[in-house]
């Protein structure tokens, strides 16, 4: 299919004037794309028949790194795909694509994208806002594009970190618990886009800009306002023991938009974060002290609504924040030390939920495991007062960065108390994992997952781990 795009498309990369049809046309190869054998979502062995799935890739190696769902269930996927050149495949650059799939699983089209795309969102109009485009000369700016579904560029912009020195909020966190405000040299400053979410035709952006800041961009890519979420804290620990004593590692961020167009942000909150927050913001959040997650809320105008902490001693990664109907829920991963060869930690799942109209201390928190190690990909709403946690389970996570044993993808449905209501497991011939997920129509879950084929040495060496990338829908009407 990547060859098909190269042969059939003669469009300007800058304008992306039209969608490349994937429903037929020319090809410079006799090879068939495996996804062309399926026209829509359906139950497919060996996957649980309750999930309706379809393959979305053509290459021997691919990934899904972004997912946006429209109100009717149509889905945009940001994909990376390597063409099959045998054992030399990774000497060729991957193709970057935006793939459009209809609510029934029909392939609607595909856009070939430039190299430096970072993320995207899809709006109710069907238009897309894309962050990143070409390489910029400065690490303090990111190019922006607004696209029609056919790929036409309708607006261009630039997001810049132009925070003046007196408003910069960067601290060094020391192993003894002290925090020291610092001014980074300009050559070390950067603009980092952490999470983006659509708000109607606008976009909320959580960014690292000499502190953690929330921005709102309009449909013409103009910044409407910028609000401070929290200061940035650089941990100055020199050893693993010092990092552990400070409560690290703890990564990930959450950003979501509720039905009233308010934005809510989740960030790690260690002791050094608390001290920097108090010094920079001249206030403290509600809720218990100690290691936790900071949940901050903002009006559509950018006005600060409030902040509270969710306690956790073991969570080491935030996957997602969900807010709706005055309630909030968090999903992520936990970690605890173990004594085992090639393995120093056990990874499990984390879930927390509460209500904004109740005291911050009245929060439900759960650490639990399905089957050996787990990684959480996303937490999404899936019905009234219900949440679906997705990810990878049933493998052993080794310190070398390898995994031992084949894992399974999962979608775990929980109530607001964290009690299991349903569990979908996705097993393939080798390792299978849910990569990304989002809430779909009628309480459904739209998810991208990867599964490895059986080895085929005549096509590509086994050590290159050929795989398949699929899109699925679970639950709903």
LINZITA-V79580 format. One record per residue. N is the residue number from 1. RES is the residue in one letter. SS is DSSP state (A for helix, B for strand, O for the rest). PHI is phi in radians with two decimals (none if undefined). NEAR is the number of other C-alpha atoms within 10 Angstrom. Layout:
BEGIN
N&RES&SS&PHI&NEAR / N&RES&SS&PHI&NEAR
END
This chain:
BEGIN
1&X&O&none&21 / 2&X&A&-1.11&21 / 3&X&A&-1.13&14 / 4&X&A&-1.01&18 / 5&X&A&-1.09&19 / 6&X&A&-1.15&13 / 7&X&A&-1.36&13 / 8&X&A&-1.56&15 / 9&X&O&-1.69&18 / 10&X&O&-2.15&12 / 11&X&O&-1.54&14 / 12&X&O&-1.16&10 / 13&X&O&-1.12&13 / 14&X&O&-1.26&14 / 15&X&O&-1.67&12 / 16&X&O&0.75&20 / 17&X&O&-1.10&19 / 18&X&O&-2.69&18 / 19&X&O&-1.20&21 / 20&X&B&-1.50&23 / 21&X&O&-1.16&16 / 22&X&O&-1.95&18 / 23&X&O&-1.74&11 / 24&X&O&2.79&9 / 25&X&O&2.23&9 / 26&X&O&-1.56&11 / 27&X&O&-2.71&16 / 28&X&O&-1.70&12 / 29&X&O&-2.41&11 / 30&X&O&-1.44&6 / 31&X&O&-1.22&10 / 32&X&O&-1.57&11 / 33&X&O&-1.45&15 / 34&X&A&-1.02&14 / 35&X&A&-1.23&19 / 36&X&A&-1.22&18 / 37&X&A&-1.37&10 / 38&X&O&-2.30&15 / 39&X&O&-1.72&14 / 40&X&O&-2.82&18 / 41&X&O&-1.14&20 / 42&X&B&-2.84&17 / 43&X&O&-1.28&14 / 44&X&O&-2.34&13 / 45&X&O&-1.15&10 / 46&X&O&-1.66&10 / 47&X&O&-1.42&15 / 48&X&O&-0.89&15 / 49&X&O&-1.15&14 / 50&X&O&-1.26&14 / 51&X&B&-1.67&22 / 52&X&B&-1.69&20 / 53&X&B&-2.32&27 / 54&X&B&-2.69&27 / 55&X&B&-1.33&22 / 56&X&O&-2.16&26 / 57&X&O&-2.03&26 / 58&X&O&-2.10&21 / 59&X&O&-1.52&23 / 60&X&O&-1.40&22 / 61&X&B&-2.51&22 / 62&X&B&-2.71&22 / 63&X&B&-2.71&20 / 64&X&B&-1.97&24 / 65&X&B&-2.07&14 / 66&X&B&-2.82&19 / 67&X&B&-2.62&23 / 68&X&B&-2.36&24 / 69&X&B&-2.01&27 / 70&X&O&-1.50&19 / 71&X&O&-1.04&15 / 72&X&O&-1.51&13 / 73&X&O&1.71&21 / 74&X&O&-1.05&21 / 75&X&B&-2.29&24 / 76&X&B&-1.84&25 / 77&X&B&-2.09&23 / 78&X&B&-1.63&23 / 79&X&B&-2.14&22 / 80&X&B&-2.11&19 / 81&X&B&-2.43&21 / 82&X&B&-1.68&21 / 83&X&O&-1.29&19 / 84&X&O&-1.51&18 / 85&X&O&-2.04&14 / 86&X&A&1.20&14 / 87&X&A&-1.21&14 / 88&X&A&-1.62&10 / 89&X&A&-0.98&16 / 90&X&A&-1.39&14 / 91&X&A&-1.44&9 / 92&X&O&-1.76&11 / 93&X&O&-1.17&12 / 94&X&O&-1.27&18 / 95&X&B&-1.57&18 / 96&X&B&-1.81&20 / 97&X&B&-2.38&21 / 98&X&B&-1.97&21 / 99&X&B&-1.89&23 / 100&X&B&-1.87&24 / 101&X&B&-2.09&23 / 102&X&O&-1.29&18 / 103&X&O&-1.10&21 / 104&X&O&-1.66&17 / 105&X&O&1.66&24 / 106&X&O&-1.25&17 / 107&X&B&-1.39&23 / 108&X&B&-1.67&18 / 109&X&B&2.81&19 / 110&X&B&-2.68&23 / 111&X&B&-1.98&23 / 112&X&B&-1.48&22 / 113&X&O&-1.94&18 / 114&X&O&-1.20&15 / 115&X&O&-1.19&15 / 116&X&O&-1.84&15 / 117&X&O&-1.17&19 / 118&X&O&-1.83&17 / 119&X&B&-2.95&18 / 120&X&B&-2.69&25 / 121&X&B&-2.36&25 / 122&X&B&-1.98&26 / 123&X&O&-1.83&20 / 124&X&O&-0.99&14 / 125&X&O&-1.24&12 / 126&X&O&1.63&16 / 127&X&O&-1.28&20 / 128&X&B&-2.08&24 / 129&X&B&-1.87&27 / 130&X&B&-2.00&19 / 131&X&B&-1.77&21 / 132&X&O&1.60&22 / 133&X&O&-2.73&18 / 134&X&O&-1.92&13 / 135&X&O&-1.17&14 / 136&X&O&-1.70&13 / 137&X&O&-1.27&8 / 138&X&O&-1.97&12 / 139&X&O&-1.39&16 / 140&X&O&-1.73&18 / 141&X&B&-2.55&18 / 142&X&B&-2.36&24 / 143&X&B&-1.29&19 / 144&X&B&-2.22&22 / 145&X&B&-2.43&21 / 146&X&B&-1.94&23 / 147&X&B&-2.06&21 / 148&X&O&-1.36&19 / 149&X&O&-1.02&20 / 150&X&O&-1.46&16 / 151&X&O&1.67&23 / 152&X&O&-1.15&18 / 153&X&B&-1.39&18 / 154&X&B&-1.95&14 / 155&X&B&-2.76&14 / 156&X&B&-2.23&15 / 157&X&B&-2.75&15 / 158&X&B&-2.46&16 / 159&X&B&-1.69&18 / 160&X&B&-2.23&16 / 161&X&O&-1.63&18 / 162&X&O&-2.05&12 / 163&X&O&-1.14&12 / 164&X&O&-1.19&8 / 165&X&A&-0.92&10 / 166&X&A&-1.24&7 / 167&X&A&-1.88&11 / 168&X&O&-1.36&20 / 169&X&O&-2.23&25 / 170&X&B&-2.08&23 / 171&X&B&-2.19&26 / 172&X&B&-1.67&20 / 173&X&B&-1.69&24 / 174&X&O&-1.66&19 / 175&X&O&-1.01&19 / 176&X&O&-1.47&12 / 177&X&O&1.68&15 / 178&X&O&-1.28&13 / 179&X&B&-2.16&24 / 180&X&B&-2.25&16 / 181&X&B&-1.16&17 / 182&X&B&-2.34&13 / 183&X&O&-2.00&15 / 184&X&O&-1.26&14 / 185&X&O&-1.06&7 / 186&X&A&-0.97&9 / 187&X&A&-1.23&9 / 188&X&A&-1.78&9 / 189&X&O&-1.35&16 / 190&X&O&-2.67&17 / 191&X&O&-2.07&18 / 192&X&B&-2.09&17 / 193&X&B&-1.50&19 / 194&X&B&-1.63&16 / 195&X&B&-2.57&19 / 196&X&B&-2.24&22 / 197&X&B&-2.48&20 / 198&X&B&-1.30&22 / 199&X&B&-2.36&23 / 200&X&O&1.09&14 / 201&X&O&-1.60&18 / 202&X&B&-1.68&20 / 203&X&B&-2.38&22 / 204&X&B&-1.59&25 / 205&X&B&-2.26&21 / 206&X&B&-1.70&26 / 207&X&B&-2.31&21 / 208&X&B&-1.55&20 / 209&X&O&-2.42&24 / 210&X&O&0.90&27 / 211&X&O&2.23&20 / 212&X&B&-1.59&22 / 213&X&B&-2.29&20 / 214&X&B&-1.84&25 / 215&X&B&-2.16&17 / 216&X&B&-2.16&24 / 217&X&B&-1.92&20 / 218&X&O&-1.57&15 / 219&X&O&-1.22&17 / 220&X&O&-1.73&16 / 221&X&O&1.26&20 / 222&X&O&-1.61&14 / 223&X&B&-1.32&19 / 224&X&B&-1.46&12 / 225&X&B&-2.87&14 / 226&X&B&-2.36&18 / 227&X&B&-2.19&16 / 228&X&B&-1.40&21 / 229&X&B&-1.62&25 / 230&X&B&-2.92&25 / 231&X&O&-1.24&25 / 232&X&B&-1.54&22 / 233&X&B&-2.17&26 / 234&X&B&-1.69&16 / 235&X&B&-1.34&20 / 236&X&O&-1.79&15 / 237&X&O&-1.24&18 / 238&X&O&-1.79&10 / 239&X&O&-2.31&10 / 240&X&A&-1.09&11 / 241&X&A&-1.11&12 / 242&X&A&-1.15&16 / 243&X&A&-1.05&17 / 244&X&A&-1.10&13 / 245&X&A&-1.13&13 / 246&X&O&-1.48&21 / 247&X&O&1.72&21 / 248&X&O&-1.67&19 / 249&X&O&-1.40&15 / 250&X&O&-2.69&23 / 251&X&B&-2.18&14 / 252&X&O&1.63&15 / 253&X&B&-2.51&19 / 254&X&B&-2.21&22 / 255&X&B&-2.54&24 / 256&X&B&-2.56&23 / 257&X&B&-2.18&22 / 258&X&O&-1.58&16 / 259&X&O&-1.17&11 / 260&X&O&-1.68&10 / 261&X&O&1.21&15 / 262&X&O&-1.45&19 / 263&X&B&-1.77&27 / 264&X&B&-2.28&25 / 265&X&B&-2.19&25 / 266&X&B&-2.08&26 / 267&X&B&-2.44&24 / 268&X&B&-1.04&25 / 269&X&B&-2.51&24 / 270&X&O&-1.58&24 / 271&X&A&-1.01&18 / 272&X&A&-1.20&25 / 273&X&A&-1.12&25 / 274&X&A&-1.08&23 / 275&X&A&-1.18&19 / 276&X&A&-1.19&25 / 277&X&A&-1.09&23 / 278&X&A&-1.11&15 / 279&X&A&-1.18&16 / 280&X&A&-1.42&19 / 281&X&A&-1.70&13 / 282&X&O&1.07&8 / 283&X&O&-2.82&11 / 284&X&O&-2.23&16 / 285&X&O&-1.28&17 / 286&X&B&-1.19&16 / 287&X&O&1.83&18 / 288&X&O&-1.19&13 / 289&X&O&-1.43&15 / 290&X&O&1.63&16 / 291&X&O&-1.09&24 / 292&X&B&-2.97&25 / 293&X&B&-2.08&22 / 294&X&B&-1.61&24 / 295&X&B&-1.96&24 / 296&X&B&-2.00&20 / 297&X&B&-2.19&22 / 298&X&B&-2.41&20 / 299&X&O&-1.21&14 / 300&X&O&-1.04&16 / 301&X&O&-1.46&14 / 302&X&O&1.67&18 / 303&X&O&-1.17&14 / 304&X&B&-1.26&15 / 305&X&B&-1.70&12 / 306&X&B&2.82&15 / 307&X&B&-2.62&21 / 308&X&B&-2.52&21 / 309&X&B&-1.92&25 / 310&X&B&-1.99&27 / 311&X&B&-1.28&22 / 312&X&O&-2.79&21 / 313&X&O&-1.62&14 / 314&X&O&-2.12&22 / 315&X&B&-1.05&29 / 316&X&B&-2.15&24 / 317&X&B&-2.70&22 / 318&X&B&-1.62&26 / 319&X&B&-1.66&23 / 320&X&B&-2.76&22 / 321&X&B&-2.11&26 / 322&X&B&-2.15&23 / 323&X&B&-2.36&24 / 324&X&B&-3.09&16 / 325&X&O&1.07&12 / 326&X&O&1.42&12 / 327&X&B&-1.92&16 / 328&X&B&-2.34&21 / 329&X&B&-2.56&26 / 330&X&B&-2.19&26 / 331&X&B&-2.27&29 / 332&X&B&-3.02&28 / 333&X&B&-2.12&26 / 334&X&B&-1.99&28 / 335&X&B&-2.56&22 / 336&X&B&-2.51&13 / 337&X&B&-1.16&11 / 338&X&B&-2.43&11 / 339&X&B&-1.87&9 / 340&X&B&-2.80&10 / 341&X&O&-1.02&8 / 342&X&O&1.07&12 / 343&X&B&-2.64&15 / 344&X&B&-1.96&14 / 345&X&B&-2.55&18 / 346&X&B&-1.98&19 / 347&X&B&-1.90&25 / 348&X&B&-2.31&24 / 349&X&B&-1.89&26 / 350&X&B&-2.20&27 / 351&X&B&-2.47&25 / 352&X&B&-2.51&21 / 353&X&B&-2.63&23 / 354&X&B&-2.94&22 / 355&X&B&-2.23&17 / 356&X&O&-1.25&17 / 357&X&O&-1.58&8 / 358&X&O&-2.05&11 / 359&X&O&-0.96&12 / 360&X&O&-1.03&18 / 361&X&O&-1.22&14 / 362&X&O&-1.53&13 / 363&X&O&-2.15&19 / 364&X&B&-1.58&16 / 365&X&B&-2.25&18 / 366&X&B&-2.45&17 / 367&X&B&-1.95&19 / 368&X&B&-2.76&14 / 369&X&O&-2.30&17 / 370&X&O&-1.66&14 / 371&X&O&-2.96&14 / 372&X&O&1.00&14 / 373&X&B&-1.36&23 / 374&X&B&-2.43&29 / 375&X&B&-2.28&26 / 376&X&B&-1.62&27 / 377&X&B&-1.58&25 / 378&X&B&-2.89&25 / 379&X&B&-2.00&28 / 380&X&B&-2.33&27 / 381&X&B&-1.23&23 / 382&X&O&-2.57&24 / 383&X&O&1.97&19 / 384&X&O&-1.03&12 / 385&X&O&0.99&15 / 386&X&B&-2.26&19 / 387&X&B&-2.36&29 / 388&X&B&-2.04&27 / 389&X&B&-1.71&27 / 390&X&B&-2.18&33 / 391&X&B&2.81&28 / 392&X&B&-2.34&25 / 393&X&B&-2.49&28 / 394&X&B&1.39&21 / 395&X&B&-2.26&18 / 396&X&B&-2.04&20 / 397&X&B&-1.54&21 / 398&X&O&-1.70&17 / 399&X&O&-1.11&12 / 400&X&O&-1.28&8 / 401&X&O&1.59&9 / 402&X&O&-1.55&10 / 403&X&B&-2.02&14 / 404&X&B&-1.95&12 / 405&X&O&1.41&12 / 406&X&O&-1.31&17 / 407&X&O&-1.74&24 / 408&X&B&-2.21&24 / 409&X&B&-1.37&25 / 410&X&B&-2.50&27 / 411&X&B&-2.26&25 / 412&X&B&-1.93&18 / 413&X&B&-1.62&22 / 414&X&B&-2.16&20 / 415&X&B&-1.56&17 / 416&X&O&-1.17&18 / 417&X&O&-1.62&17 / 418&X&O&1.46&20 / 419&X&O&-1.44&12 / 420&X&B&-1.19&14 / 421&X&B&-1.93&12 / 422&X&B&-2.87&11 / 423&X&B&-2.56&15 / 424&X&B&-1.88&18 / 425&X&B&-1.96&20 / 426&X&B&-1.98&24 / 427&X&O&-2.09&20 / 428&X&O&-2.06&19 / 429&X&O&-1.23&12 / 430&X&O&-2.32&16 / 431&X&O&-1.19&23 / 432&X&B&-2.36&27 / 433&X&B&-2.63&26 / 434&X&B&-1.35&29 / 435&X&B&-1.63&25 / 436&X&B&-2.56&23 / 437&X&B&-2.69&27 / 438&X&B&-2.63&21 / 439&X&B&-1.26&25 / 440&X&O&-2.03&27 / 441&X&A&-1.07&19 / 442&X&A&1.10&15 / 443&X&A&1.40&19 / 444&X&O&-1.37&20 / 445&X&B&-2.06&27 / 446&X&B&-1.76&28 / 447&X&B&-2.49&27 / 448&X&B&-1.82&25 / 449&X&B&-2.49&24 / 450&X&B&-2.05&25 / 451&X&B&-2.46&22 / 452&X&B&-1.58&20 / 453&X&O&-1.25&16 / 454&X&O&-1.13&13 / 455&X&O&-1.13&17 / 456&X&O&-2.40&11 / 457&X&O&-1.19&11 / 458&X&O&-1.32&8 / 459&X&O&-1.78&13 / 460&X&O&-2.80&18 / 461&X&O&-1.04&14 / 462&X&A&-1.04&13 / 463&X&A&-1.19&9 / 464&X&A&-1.49&14 / 465&X&O&0.92&16 / 466&X&O&-1.02&20 / 467&X&B&-2.53&20 / 468&X&B&-2.15&22 / 469&X&B&-2.10&27 / 470&X&B&-2.22&19 / 471&X&B&-2.06&26 / 472&X&B&-2.43&21 / 473&X&B&-2.31&25 / 474&X&B&-2.26&21 / 475&X&O&1.39&16 / 476&X&O&1.48&14 / 477&X&O&-1.21&7
END
